[in-house]
């Protein structure tokens, strides 16, 4: 029998701490005022001469007498009638509970005792006589208490404004110029290592070299090498730039400073530059160390040419100080700067030059093999069953970054939990991918039969034409269930091409126009459902003519601005060239539209059967298309990549085995590993060098008027818009 589970399973229970805040100060002031109001005994006192004191006692109106021997004072309580004659009417009204007293200085306690004996002999009535020692602390407290309270309050506010007693001061008024960087001391990691960073082999190699230099500098300095002063991580959002920095902090056995570029920005003038100076002062004290600045574009944006036209003097002063600290007149040895940004195009050129950031490390979207590794990392803590196919999920998530894949795994777990499943299965992952790509499924949306039929014909047109085009993406499934903003959608396996031929672009346009073409051929009318398709087609055709120079009438001309500066309100061509561009775009779209109609006419029966099946089942997969049209005659690009990957892995394994046989059984395994890594990197170059010569303008997303359509990750879903 197992022992009962304790109620509190938290291994690190939070310790109860009492913090001091402004509310404590307010409470003390209120209690002090209440004490002055209610603790007072409501007595009134009057100091009189010794002669007057004896006269009052002689009248017989004195009650209890208290003698304070240490201060030679006597205090007497007056009767009501005597109090009215001693005090003014405004001072004493005879209220119940009010005690009237008189106080006098006596010669001494012994002489006063003789006076009491004399009163007793004369028959003067008085109350009980007490001897006591007075304390002046109470009167001092009431006299100086308010002053002390004000001093305490002022002292407390000053410490609050200066950042507290600990001296951290990052948020205090007087320490506003101090750096906000979070420091990890030597040996204090972030619990993230390079093993937690899947893929990114090239980026990890360059980052690891910096860490290795800090660990074993003699290996490099013996050859005359110098450690890089800085490395800039550049890549789209979510690709793992900050995760790489965390891995460096976890593995580098040196102090690590981490902060954001926006931490330099403050409302006070000169604070940014002051924080930069304080950051590098701390870093130099801890050298050798690493300083990581995330989102450096917040402070490193290119400086304006005209200081009077929209320039930000405070930000530019901060940038100037950063440039000086990174590579200025003073020495800055032993401090390595790591920075991350997804907008390297807007950074100042002086910041990017060698000597400040010696290396720019590109952290791109993960390829197929990298996505498999990323999935395996995020599936460590997820309970899955045997139906989960990691390779299939990696193929279907082309264009996803590491953060997207992590979101897929989490969404799949949530969907499985919502369905009360004991493990996350394949259907849960597919539903999660659909949820992220297409949006939330709207099964409750009311659609008429005619609209549903039109949607089925539209989506069946996409699927039919794509099945008979060589360069079209491999279809995964097609659905007429409303999802997100779309009334229907077709999911495709994006082709991961480094170089895209003109035929592939034309096939993509043809497949995208097939939905409207199917509507026209089948129903004889067209609808607004092709809005999203027409937008994609127009941009692709425009890119063919204006960006890629693939037009027959306007060949080898590119008007794309890769610097991101764009052309403002003007175009780099005249009116006649603009008319030629419009004519070519219209010609390309018209030709591919007729081509789509021709393919649909040739496979009219299959298209009709597919549309009818969609109306019945609402969702169809690639296996259903195989049953209708037969197996697709072309091999997908993903299959080609997987075959090349398998051939490369087999070749690497054969080379490793050959190297082990040549070196003999006595060779240690760790001595063979570097050659394997080197061979791996060399093979990557040998296989892919012919594919990396193409300009990456197609993948870049700039804020220009018309952006070239990206073919990595986009196009995985064609939707029918409202």
C-alpha positions as CSV (number, residue, x, y, z in Angstrom):
1,X,0.0,0.0,0.0
2,X,1.4,3.3,-1.0
3,X,1.8,6.1,1.5
4,X,-0.6,9.0,1.2
5,X,0.5,11.8,-1.0
6,X,1.3,15.0,0.9
7,X,-0.8,18.0,0.1
8,X,2.1,20.2,-0.7
9,X,4.4,18.7,-3.4
10,X,6.3,21.8,-4.2
11,X,10.0,21.0,-3.7
12,X,10.8,24.7,-3.3
13,X,8.2,26.2,-1.1
14,X,8.1,30.0,-1.0
15,X,9.4,31.6,2.2
16,X,7.2,34.1,3.9
17,X,8.8,37.5,3.7
18,X,7.6,40.7,5.2
19,X,8.3,43.6,2.9
20,X,8.2,47.2,3.8
21,X,6.1,49.5,1.6
22,X,4.5,52.9,1.7
23,X,1.4,51.4,3.3
24,X,3.5,50.6,6.4
25,X,4.5,54.3,6.7
26,X,0.9,55.3,6.3
27,X,-0.2,52.9,9.0
28,X,2.4,54.2,11.5
29,X,1.3,57.8,11.0
30,X,-2.3,56.8,11.5
31,X,-1.5,54.8,14.7
32,X,0.5,57.7,16.0
33,X,-2.4,60.2,15.5
34,X,-4.8,57.8,17.1
35,X,-2.5,57.4,20.0
36,X,-2.4,61.1,20.5
37,X,-6.2,61.2,20.4
38,X,-7.1,58.3,22.6
39,X,-4.1,57.3,24.7
40,X,-4.0,60.7,26.4
41,X,-5.6,60.6,29.9
42,X,-7.6,63.8,29.3
43,X,-6.0,65.5,32.3
44,X,-5.2,69.2,32.5
45,X,-2.2,70.5,34.4
46,X,-1.0,73.8,35.6
47,X,2.4,74.6,37.1
48,X,2.2,76.9,40.1
49,X,4.6,78.3,42.7
50,X,5.3,76.5,45.9
51,X,3.5,79.3,47.9
52,X,0.4,78.9,45.8
53,X,0.6,75.2,46.1
54,X,0.6,75.4,50.0
55,X,-2.4,77.9,49.8
56,X,-4.4,75.5,47.6
57,X,-3.7,72.6,50.0
58,X,-4.7,74.7,53.0
59,X,-8.2,75.2,51.5
60,X,-8.8,71.5,51.8
61,X,-9.6,71.1,48.1
62,X,-6.6,68.9,47.3
63,X,-6.9,65.2,46.9
64,X,-4.1,62.8,46.2
65,X,-0.5,64.2,46.3
66,X,2.4,62.6,44.4
67,X,6.0,63.5,45.3
68,X,8.7,62.8,42.7
69,X,11.8,62.6,44.7
70,X,14.2,62.4,41.8
71,X,13.0,65.7,40.2
72,X,11.9,67.5,43.4
73,X,8.4,68.0,42.0
74,X,5.0,67.5,43.6
75,X,1.7,66.9,41.9
76,X,-1.7,67.3,43.4
77,X,-5.2,66.4,42.2
78,X,-7.7,69.2,42.7
79,X,-11.3,68.9,43.6
80,X,-14.0,70.1,41.2
81,X,-14.7,73.3,43.2
82,X,-11.0,74.2,43.5
83,X,-10.3,73.3,39.9
84,X,-13.0,75.8,38.7
85,X,-11.2,78.6,40.7
86,X,-7.7,77.6,39.5
87,X,-8.4,77.1,35.8
88,X,-10.3,79.3,33.5
89,X,-13.8,78.3,32.4
90,X,-12.5,77.6,28.9
91,X,-9.9,75.2,30.2
92,X,-11.9,73.3,32.8
93,X,-15.6,72.6,32.3
94,X,-16.1,69.9,34.9
95,X,-16.7,67.2,32.4
96,X,-16.7,63.7,33.7
97,X,-13.3,62.0,33.3
98,X,-11.3,65.3,33.2
99,X,-8.7,65.4,36.0
100,X,-7.3,68.8,37.1
101,X,-3.8,68.8,38.5
102,X,-1.3,71.4,39.7
103,X,2.5,70.9,39.7
104,X,5.1,72.7,41.7
105,X,8.8,72.6,42.5
106,X,9.6,71.6,46.1
107,X,12.8,72.3,48.1
108,X,13.4,68.6,48.7
109,X,11.4,65.5,49.5
110,X,12.5,65.6,53.2
111,X,11.4,69.2,53.7
112,X,8.1,68.6,51.9
113,X,7.5,65.6,54.2
114,X,7.9,68.0,57.2
115,X,5.4,70.3,55.5
116,X,2.9,67.4,55.2
117,X,3.4,66.6,59.0
118,X,2.6,70.3,59.7
119,X,-0.6,70.1,57.6
120,X,-1.6,67.0,59.5
121,X,-1.1,68.7,62.9
122,X,-3.1,71.7,61.7
123,X,-5.9,69.4,60.6
124,X,-5.7,70.3,56.9
125,X,-7.5,67.7,54.9
126,X,-5.7,66.2,51.8
127,X,-5.6,62.9,50.1
128,X,-3.1,60.1,50.1
129,X,0.5,61.1,49.7
130,X,2.6,59.0,47.3
131,X,6.3,59.0,46.6
132,X,7.4,58.1,43.1
133,X,10.1,58.7,40.5
134,X,9.1,60.5,37.4
135,X,10.1,59.6,33.8
136,X,10.7,62.2,31.2
137,X,10.6,59.8,28.3
138,X,6.9,60.1,27.8
139,X,7.0,63.8,27.5
140,X,10.0,63.7,25.3
141,X,8.2,61.3,23.0
142,X,5.1,63.5,22.8
143,X,7.3,66.5,22.2
144,X,9.8,65.1,19.7
145,X,7.8,62.2,18.3
146,X,6.2,64.1,15.4
147,X,9.6,65.5,14.4
148,X,11.2,62.1,14.5
149,X,8.4,60.6,12.5
150,X,8.9,63.3,9.8
151,X,12.6,62.5,9.7
152,X,11.9,58.8,9.4
153,X,9.4,59.4,6.6
154,X,11.9,61.7,4.7
155,X,14.7,59.1,5.2
156,X,12.4,56.3,3.9
157,X,11.4,58.3,0.8
158,X,15.0,59.1,0.0
159,X,16.0,55.4,0.2
160,X,13.0,54.5,-2.0
161,X,14.0,57.1,-4.6
162,X,17.6,55.9,-4.5
163,X,16.7,52.3,-5.1
164,X,16.7,50.8,-1.6
165,X,19.3,49.7,0.9
166,X,20.7,47.0,-1.3
167,X,22.1,49.6,-3.7
168,X,20.6,47.9,-6.8
169,X,19.1,51.2,-7.7
170,X,18.1,50.3,-11.2
171,X,14.6,51.8,-10.6
172,X,15.5,54.6,-8.3
173,X,15.6,58.2,-9.2
174,X,19.1,58.8,-8.0
175,X,20.4,55.6,-9.6
176,X,18.5,56.1,-12.9
177,X,21.7,56.1,-14.8
178,X,22.7,52.7,-13.5
179,X,22.7,49.7,-15.8
180,X,19.7,47.4,-15.7
181,X,21.6,44.4,-16.9
182,X,20.9,41.0,-15.2
183,X,24.2,39.3,-14.3
184,X,24.9,35.6,-14.1
185,X,28.0,35.0,-12.1
186,X,30.6,32.4,-13.1
187,X,29.0,29.0,-12.5
188,X,25.5,30.3,-12.4
189,X,23.9,29.1,-15.7
190,X,20.4,29.5,-17.1
191,X,19.8,25.7,-17.2
192,X,19.9,26.0,-21.0
193,X,22.7,24.3,-23.0
194,X,23.5,23.8,-26.6
195,X,21.7,20.4,-26.4
196,X,18.5,22.3,-25.9
197,X,19.0,24.2,-29.1
198,X,17.9,21.9,-32.0
199,X,19.2,22.6,-35.5
200,X,21.2,25.8,-36.2
201,X,24.3,23.8,-36.6
202,X,26.2,26.6,-38.4
203,X,25.2,29.2,-35.8
204,X,26.0,26.9,-32.9
205,X,29.5,26.3,-34.4
206,X,30.4,30.0,-34.5
207,X,28.9,30.6,-31.0
208,X,30.7,27.6,-29.6
209,X,34.0,28.9,-30.9
210,X,33.5,32.1,-28.8
211,X,32.7,30.0,-25.7
212,X,35.7,27.7,-26.4
213,X,38.0,30.7,-26.7
214,X,37.0,31.9,-23.3
215,X,37.5,28.4,-21.8
216,X,40.8,27.7,-23.6
217,X,42.3,30.9,-25.0
218,X,45.8,29.5,-25.3
219,X,44.8,27.2,-28.1
220,X,44.0,30.3,-30.3
221,X,46.5,32.8,-29.0
222,X,49.4,30.5,-29.7
223,X,48.6,30.9,-33.4
224,X,48.2,34.7,-33.0
225,X,44.4,34.7,-33.2
226,X,42.3,37.3,-31.3
227,X,38.9,36.7,-29.8
228,X,36.0,38.3,-31.8
229,X,34.9,41.5,-30.0
230,X,31.3,41.0,-30.9
231,X,28.8,38.7,-32.7
232,X,25.4,39.8,-34.1
233,X,22.6,37.2,-34.3
234,X,20.4,38.1,-37.2
235,X,17.2,36.2,-38.3
236,X,13.4,36.2,-38.4
237,X,11.4,36.3,-35.2
238,X,11.2,33.0,-33.3
239,X,14.2,31.3,-34.8
240,X,16.1,30.9,-31.6
241,X,18.4,33.9,-31.3
242,X,17.7,34.5,-27.6
243,X,17.7,30.8,-26.9
244,X,21.3,30.7,-28.3
245,X,22.3,33.5,-26.0
246,X,20.8,31.5,-23.1
247,X,22.8,28.5,-24.1
248,X,25.9,30.6,-24.1
249,X,25.1,31.8,-20.6
250,X,24.5,28.2,-19.5
251,X,27.8,26.9,-20.9
252,X,30.2,29.8,-20.8
253,X,32.2,29.6,-17.5
254,X,32.4,33.4,-17.3
255,X,30.1,36.1,-16.0
256,X,27.2,36.9,-18.4
257,X,25.3,40.2,-18.6
258,X,21.9,40.2,-20.2
259,X,19.6,43.1,-21.0
260,X,17.3,44.5,-23.7
261,X,18.0,47.4,-26.1
262,X,15.0,49.2,-24.7
263,X,16.5,49.2,-21.2
264,X,18.8,52.0,-22.3
265,X,15.8,54.2,-23.1
266,X,14.5,56.4,-20.3
267,X,12.5,59.7,-20.0
268,X,15.5,61.6,-18.6
269,X,18.1,63.1,-20.8
270,X,21.5,61.5,-20.8
271,X,20.3,58.3,-19.0
272,X,20.9,56.0,-22.0
273,X,24.6,57.0,-22.3
274,X,25.1,56.8,-18.6
275,X,23.7,53.2,-18.5
276,X,26.0,52.2,-21.4
277,X,29.0,53.5,-19.4
278,X,27.9,51.7,-16.2
279,X,27.2,48.5,-18.1
280,X,30.7,48.4,-19.6
281,X,32.3,49.5,-16.3
282,X,30.7,46.5,-14.6
283,X,31.7,44.2,-17.5
284,X,35.3,45.4,-17.4
285,X,35.4,44.6,-13.7
286,X,34.2,41.1,-14.4
287,X,36.3,40.5,-17.5
288,X,36.6,38.2,-19.3
289,X,32.8,38.2,-19.7
290,X,30.0,38.2,-22.2
291,X,27.4,41.0,-22.6
292,X,24.1,40.1,-24.4
293,X,21.9,42.9,-25.8
294,X,18.6,41.6,-27.1
295,X,16.6,43.6,-29.7
296,X,19.6,46.0,-30.2
297,X,17.7,47.8,-33.0
298,X,15.9,49.7,-30.3
299,X,19.0,51.7,-29.7
300,X,21.2,50.9,-32.7
301,X,19.0,52.3,-35.5
302,X,20.8,54.3,-38.1
303,X,21.4,57.9,-37.2
304,X,19.7,60.6,-39.2
305,X,21.6,62.7,-41.7
306,X,19.7,65.9,-40.8
307,X,19.7,66.5,-37.0
308,X,16.8,69.0,-37.4
309,X,14.4,66.7,-39.3
310,X,13.0,64.0,-37.0
311,X,16.2,62.9,-35.4
312,X,16.2,61.5,-31.9
313,X,19.2,63.1,-30.1
314,X,18.8,61.1,-27.0
315,X,18.8,57.7,-28.8
316,X,21.7,58.9,-31.0
317,X,23.7,59.9,-28.0
318,X,23.2,56.5,-26.5
319,X,24.3,54.9,-29.7
320,X,27.4,57.1,-29.9
321,X,28.3,56.0,-26.3
322,X,27.8,52.4,-27.3
323,X,30.0,52.8,-30.3
324,X,32.7,54.4,-28.2
325,X,32.6,51.7,-25.5
326,X,32.6,48.8,-28.0
327,X,35.6,50.1,-30.0
328,X,36.8,53.5,-28.9
329,X,40.0,55.1,-27.7
330,X,39.9,53.2,-24.4
331,X,40.8,49.5,-23.9
332,X,37.9,47.0,-23.8
333,X,39.7,43.7,-23.9
334,X,38.0,40.7,-22.4
335,X,34.4,41.9,-23.0
336,X,32.5,40.1,-25.8
337,X,29.3,41.6,-27.0
338,X,26.5,39.4,-28.2
339,X,23.4,41.1,-29.8
340,X,20.3,39.9,-31.5
341,X,17.9,41.6,-33.9
342,X,15.5,40.7,-36.7
343,X,16.0,44.1,-38.4
344,X,19.7,44.2,-39.3
345,X,18.9,46.4,-42.3
346,X,18.0,49.4,-40.1
347,X,21.1,49.2,-37.9
348,X,23.8,51.9,-38.1
349,X,26.7,51.0,-40.4
350,X,29.2,52.1,-37.7
351,X,27.7,49.5,-35.4
352,X,28.0,46.7,-37.9
353,X,31.6,47.2,-38.9
354,X,34.5,44.9,-38.0
355,X,36.0,45.7,-34.6
356,X,32.6,46.1,-33.0
357,X,30.6,43.2,-34.4
358,X,33.2,41.0,-36.1
359,X,30.7,38.4,-37.0
360,X,27.1,38.4,-38.2
361,X,25.5,35.0,-37.6
362,X,22.4,34.3,-39.6
363,X,19.8,32.3,-37.7
364,X,17.5,31.2,-40.5
365,X,14.2,29.3,-40.5
366,X,14.9,25.6,-39.8
367,X,15.1,23.3,-42.8
368,X,13.5,19.8,-42.9
369,X,16.2,18.1,-40.9
370,X,16.3,20.9,-38.3
371,X,12.6,20.9,-37.9
372,X,12.7,17.2,-37.1
373,X,15.3,17.9,-34.3
374,X,13.2,20.8,-33.0
375,X,10.1,18.6,-32.8
376,X,12.1,16.0,-30.9
377,X,13.3,18.6,-28.4
378,X,9.8,19.9,-27.7
379,X,8.3,16.3,-27.6
380,X,10.5,15.3,-24.7
381,X,7.9,16.3,-22.0
382,X,4.8,15.4,-24.1
383,X,3.2,12.0,-23.7
384,X,2.7,10.7,-27.3
385,X,1.6,7.4,-28.8
386,X,2.9,5.3,-31.7
387,X,0.8,7.1,-34.3
388,X,2.8,10.3,-34.1
389,X,5.0,10.7,-37.2
390,X,7.7,13.4,-36.6
391,X,8.9,13.3,-40.2
392,X,5.4,14.0,-41.5
393,X,4.9,16.8,-39.1
394,X,8.2,18.3,-40.1
395,X,7.3,18.1,-43.7
396,X,4.0,19.8,-43.2
397,X,5.4,22.7,-41.1
398,X,7.7,24.1,-43.8
399,X,8.4,27.8,-43.0
400,X,7.7,27.3,-39.3
401,X,10.2,28.8,-36.8
402,X,11.2,27.1,-33.6
403,X,8.6,29.1,-31.6
404,X,5.8,28.0,-34.1
405,X,6.8,24.3,-33.6
406,X,6.8,24.7,-29.8
407,X,3.3,26.2,-30.2
408,X,2.2,23.2,-32.3
409,X,3.3,20.8,-29.7
410,X,1.6,22.7,-26.9
411,X,-1.6,23.1,-28.9
412,X,-1.6,19.4,-29.7
413,X,-1.3,18.6,-26.0
414,X,-4.2,21.0,-25.2
415,X,-6.4,19.5,-27.9
416,X,-5.7,15.9,-26.6
417,X,-6.5,17.0,-23.1
418,X,-9.7,18.6,-24.3
419,X,-10.7,15.2,-25.8
420,X,-9.8,13.3,-22.6
421,X,-7.1,11.3,-24.4
422,X,-4.5,9.4,-22.5
423,X,-1.7,10.4,-24.9
424,X,-1.3,12.9,-27.7
425,X,-1.9,11.2,-31.0
426,X,-1.3,12.0,-34.7
427,X,-4.8,13.5,-35.1
428,X,-4.1,16.0,-32.3
429,X,-1.0,17.2,-33.9
430,X,-2.7,17.5,-37.3
431,X,-5.5,19.5,-35.7
432,X,-2.9,21.7,-34.0
433,X,-1.2,22.4,-37.3
434,X,-4.5,23.2,-38.9
435,X,-5.4,25.5,-36.0
436,X,-2.2,27.5,-36.3
437,X,-2.2,27.7,-40.1
438,X,-5.9,28.2,-40.8
439,X,-7.3,29.4,-37.6
440,X,-10.1,28.2,-35.4
441,X,-12.6,25.9,-37.0
442,X,-16.1,27.4,-37.2
443,X,-18.4,24.3,-37.4
444,X,-21.3,26.4,-36.2
445,X,-21.3,28.9,-39.1
446,X,-24.4,28.6,-41.1
447,X,-23.8,28.2,-44.9
448,X,-26.5,27.6,-47.5
449,X,-26.4,24.6,-49.8
450,X,-25.6,26.7,-52.8
451,X,-22.7,28.4,-51.0
452,X,-21.4,25.0,-49.8
453,X,-21.5,23.6,-53.3
454,X,-19.6,26.6,-54.7
455,X,-17.0,26.2,-52.0
456,X,-16.6,22.5,-52.8
457,X,-16.2,23.2,-56.5
458,X,-13.7,25.9,-55.8
459,X,-11.5,23.8,-53.5
460,X,-11.8,20.7,-55.7
461,X,-10.5,22.9,-58.5
462,X,-7.4,23.7,-56.6
463,X,-6.8,20.1,-55.7
464,X,-7.4,18.8,-59.2
465,X,-5.1,21.2,-61.1
466,X,-2.3,20.9,-58.5
467,X,-2.4,17.1,-58.9
468,X,-1.4,17.5,-62.6
469,X,1.3,20.2,-62.3
470,X,4.9,19.2,-62.0
471,X,6.0,22.0,-59.7
472,X,2.9,22.5,-57.6
473,X,3.0,21.8,-53.9
474,X,2.1,18.3,-52.7
475,X,-1.5,18.4,-51.4
476,X,-2.1,17.2,-47.9
477,X,-5.9,17.7,-47.5
478,X,-8.7,19.8,-48.7
479,X,-11.6,21.0,-46.5
480,X,-14.8,22.9,-46.9
481,X,-15.2,23.4,-43.2
482,X,-15.0,27.2,-42.3
483,X,-11.8,28.0,-40.5
484,X,-10.5,31.4,-39.4
485,X,-11.5,33.9,-42.1
486,X,-11.8,31.3,-44.8
487,X,-14.9,29.3,-45.8
488,X,-12.7,26.5,-47.2
489,X,-9.1,25.6,-47.5
490,X,-6.6,23.3,-49.2
491,X,-3.4,22.4,-47.4
492,X,-0.2,21.7,-49.3
493,X,3.2,20.5,-48.4
494,X,5.4,23.5,-49.4
495,X,8.3,22.8,-51.7
496,X,11.5,23.9,-50.0
497,X,13.5,25.2,-53.0
498,X,16.6,27.3,-52.8
499,X,16.2,28.2,-56.5
500,X,12.7,28.6,-57.9
501,X,12.5,28.3,-61.7
502,X,10.0,30.3,-63.8
503,X,8.0,27.1,-64.5
504,X,7.4,26.6,-60.7
505,X,6.1,30.2,-60.4
506,X,3.7,29.7,-63.3
507,X,2.5,26.4,-61.9
508,X,1.8,28.1,-58.6
509,X,-0.2,30.8,-60.4
510,X,-2.1,28.2,-62.4
511,X,-3.0,26.2,-59.3
512,X,-4.1,29.3,-57.4
513,X,-6.4,30.4,-60.2
514,X,-7.9,26.9,-60.6
515,X,-10.6,27.7,-57.9
516,X,-12.2,30.5,-59.9
517,X,-11.7,28.6,-63.1
518,X,-13.6,25.6,-61.7
519,X,-16.5,27.9,-60.6
520,X,-16.7,29.4,-64.1
521,X,-16.7,26.0,-65.9
522,X,-19.0,24.2,-63.5
523,X,-21.6,26.8,-62.5
524,X,-21.1,29.4,-65.3
525,X,-20.6,32.2,-62.8
526,X,-17.9,33.5,-60.5
527,X,-18.0,34.7,-56.9
528,X,-16.0,36.8,-54.5
529,X,-14.5,33.7,-52.9
530,X,-11.4,34.0,-54.9
531,X,-10.3,37.3,-53.4
532,X,-7.3,35.8,-51.5
533,X,-6.3,33.8,-54.6
534,X,-6.3,36.8,-56.9
535,X,-4.3,38.8,-54.4
536,X,-1.6,36.1,-54.3
537,X,-1.6,35.7,-58.1
538,X,-1.2,39.4,-58.8
539,X,1.7,39.7,-56.5
540,X,3.4,36.6,-58.0
541,X,2.9,37.8,-61.5
542,X,4.2,41.2,-60.6
543,X,7.3,39.7,-59.0
544,X,8.0,37.6,-62.1
545,X,8.1,40.8,-64.2
546,X,9.4,43.5,-61.9
547,X,11.7,41.6,-59.5
548,X,12.9,38.4,-61.1
549,X,13.3,39.7,-64.7
550,X,11.6,36.6,-66.1
551,X,9.3,38.5,-68.6
552,X,9.9,37.9,-72.3
553,X,9.2,41.6,-73.1
554,X,11.1,43.0,-70.1
555,X,13.9,40.5,-69.5
556,X,16.7,40.7,-67.0
557,X,15.4,43.8,-65.2
558,X,14.9,44.0,-61.5
559,X,13.3,46.9,-59.6
560,X,13.5,45.3,-56.2
561,X,15.3,47.4,-53.5
562,X,17.1,44.9,-51.2
563,X,18.3,47.7,-48.9
564,X,14.8,48.2,-47.6
565,X,14.8,51.9,-48.3
566,X,12.3,51.5,-51.1
567,X,11.6,54.3,-53.6
568,X,9.3,56.5,-51.5
569,X,6.5,58.0,-53.5
570,X,8.3,57.6,-56.9
571,X,8.9,54.6,-59.1
572,X,12.2,53.8,-60.7
573,X,10.6,53.6,-64.2
574,X,8.5,55.8,-66.3
575,X,4.9,55.7,-67.5
576,X,5.6,53.7,-70.7
577,X,7.5,51.0,-68.7
578,X,4.7,50.9,-66.2
579,X,2.2,50.2,-69.0
580,X,4.5,47.4,-70.3
581,X,4.6,45.9,-66.8
582,X,0.8,46.0,-66.5
583,X,0.4,44.3,-69.9
584,X,2.9,41.5,-69.0
585,X,1.2,40.9,-65.6
586,X,-2.2,40.7,-67.3
587,X,-0.8,38.4,-70.0
588,X,0.8,36.0,-67.5
589,X,-2.4,35.8,-65.4
590,X,-4.6,35.3,-68.4
591,X,-2.4,32.5,-69.9
592,X,-2.4,30.6,-66.6
593,X,-6.1,31.0,-66.1
594,X,-6.8,29.5,-69.5
595,X,-4.3,26.7,-68.7
596,X,-6.1,25.9,-65.5
597,X,-9.4,25.8,-67.4
598,X,-7.9,23.4,-69.9
599,X,-6.6,21.0,-67.2
600,X,-10.0,21.1,-65.5
601,X,-11.8,20.3,-68.8
602,X,-9.5,17.3,-69.4
603,X,-10.2,15.9,-65.9
604,X,-13.8,17.1,-65.7
605,X,-15.1,13.7,-64.3
606,X,-12.5,13.5,-61.6
607,X,-13.1,17.1,-60.6
608,X,-16.9,16.5,-60.3
609,X,-16.4,13.3,-58.3
610,X,-14.0,15.1,-56.0
611,X,-16.5,18.0,-55.5
612,X,-19.3,15.5,-54.7
613,X,-17.1,13.7,-52.2
614,X,-16.2,16.9,-50.5
615,X,-19.9,17.8,-50.1
616,X,-20.4,14.5,-48.4
617,X,-17.2,14.1,-46.3
618,X,-16.3,17.8,-46.0
619,X,-12.6,16.8,-45.6
620,X,-10.5,14.8,-48.0
621,X,-6.9,13.7,-47.8
622,X,-4.2,12.9,-50.4
623,X,-5.1,9.2,-50.3
624,X,-8.6,10.1,-51.6
625,X,-7.1,11.9,-54.6
626,X,-5.0,8.9,-55.4
627,X,-8.1,6.8,-55.5
628,X,-9.7,9.3,-57.9
629,X,-6.8,10.4,-60.2
630,X,-4.2,7.8,-59.6
631,X,-0.7,8.2,-58.2
632,X,0.9,11.5,-59.0
633,X,3.6,11.1,-61.6
634,X,6.1,13.6,-60.2
635,X,8.3,13.2,-57.2
636,X,7.9,15.9,-54.6
637,X,10.8,18.2,-53.7
638,X,10.5,17.0,-50.1
639,X,11.1,13.4,-51.2
640,X,14.1,14.5,-53.2
641,X,15.6,16.3,-50.1
642,X,15.0,13.3,-47.9
643,X,16.7,11.0,-50.5
644,X,19.7,13.4,-50.7
645,X,19.9,13.6,-46.9
646,X,19.9,9.8,-46.7
647,X,22.6,9.5,-49.3
648,X,24.7,12.1,-47.5
649,X,24.3,10.4,-44.2
650,X,25.3,7.1,-45.7
651,X,28.3,8.6,-47.3
652,X,29.4,10.2,-44.1
653,X,28.9,6.9,-42.2
654,X,31.0,5.1,-44.8
655,X,33.8,7.7,-44.5
656,X,33.8,7.5,-40.7
657,X,34.0,3.7,-40.9
658,X,36.9,3.9,-43.4
659,X,38.7,6.4,-41.2
660,X,38.3,4.1,-38.1
661,X,39.6,1.1,-40.1
662,X,42.6,3.1,-41.3
663,X,43.5,4.4,-37.9
664,X,43.1,1.0,-36.2
665,X,41.2,-0.2,-33.2
666,X,43.5,1.8,-30.8
667,X,42.2,5.1,-32.0
668,X,40.0,6.9,-29.4
669,X,36.4,7.7,-30.4
670,X,36.7,11.4,-29.5
671,X,39.6,11.8,-31.9
672,X,37.4,10.8,-34.8
673,X,34.6,13.1,-34.0
674,X,36.1,16.3,-35.3
675,X,36.8,14.8,-38.7
676,X,33.2,13.6,-38.8
677,X,31.9,17.1,-38.1
678,X,34.3,18.5,-40.7
679,X,33.2,16.0,-43.2
680,X,29.6,16.8,-42.4
681,X,30.0,20.5,-43.0
682,X,32.1,19.9,-46.2
683,X,29.4,17.6,-47.5
684,X,26.7,20.2,-46.9
685,X,28.7,22.6,-49.0
686,X,29.3,20.0,-51.8
687,X,25.6,19.2,-52.1
688,X,24.1,22.6,-51.7
689,X,26.6,25.0,-53.2
690,X,24.9,25.0,-56.5
691,X,21.7,26.0,-54.8
692,X,22.9,29.0,-52.8
693,X,23.8,31.2,-55.7
694,X,20.3,32.5,-56.1
695,X,19.6,35.9,-54.5
696,X,17.5,35.6,-51.4
697,X,15.3,38.5,-52.4
698,X,12.4,36.2,-52.8
699,X,12.5,35.3,-49.1
700,X,13.0,38.7,-47.7
701,X,10.1,40.6,-46.4
702,X,10.5,44.3,-46.7
703,X,8.2,47.2,-46.1
704,X,8.0,48.0,-49.8
705,X,5.0,48.7,-51.9
706,X,4.8,45.2,-53.2
707,X,6.8,42.4,-51.6
708,X,8.1,39.4,-53.6
709,X,6.1,36.4,-52.7
710,X,8.1,34.1,-50.3
711,X,8.1,30.4,-51.3
712,X,9.4,29.1,-47.9
713,X,6.5,28.4,-45.7
714,X,3.9,30.5,-47.5
715,X,1.5,28.9,-49.9
716,X,0.8,26.0,-47.6
717,X,-2.9,26.9,-47.5
718,X,-5.1,28.3,-50.2
719,X,-8.2,29.7,-48.7
720,X,-11.6,30.9,-50.0
721,X,-12.2,34.3,-48.5
722,X,-15.5,35.7,-47.4
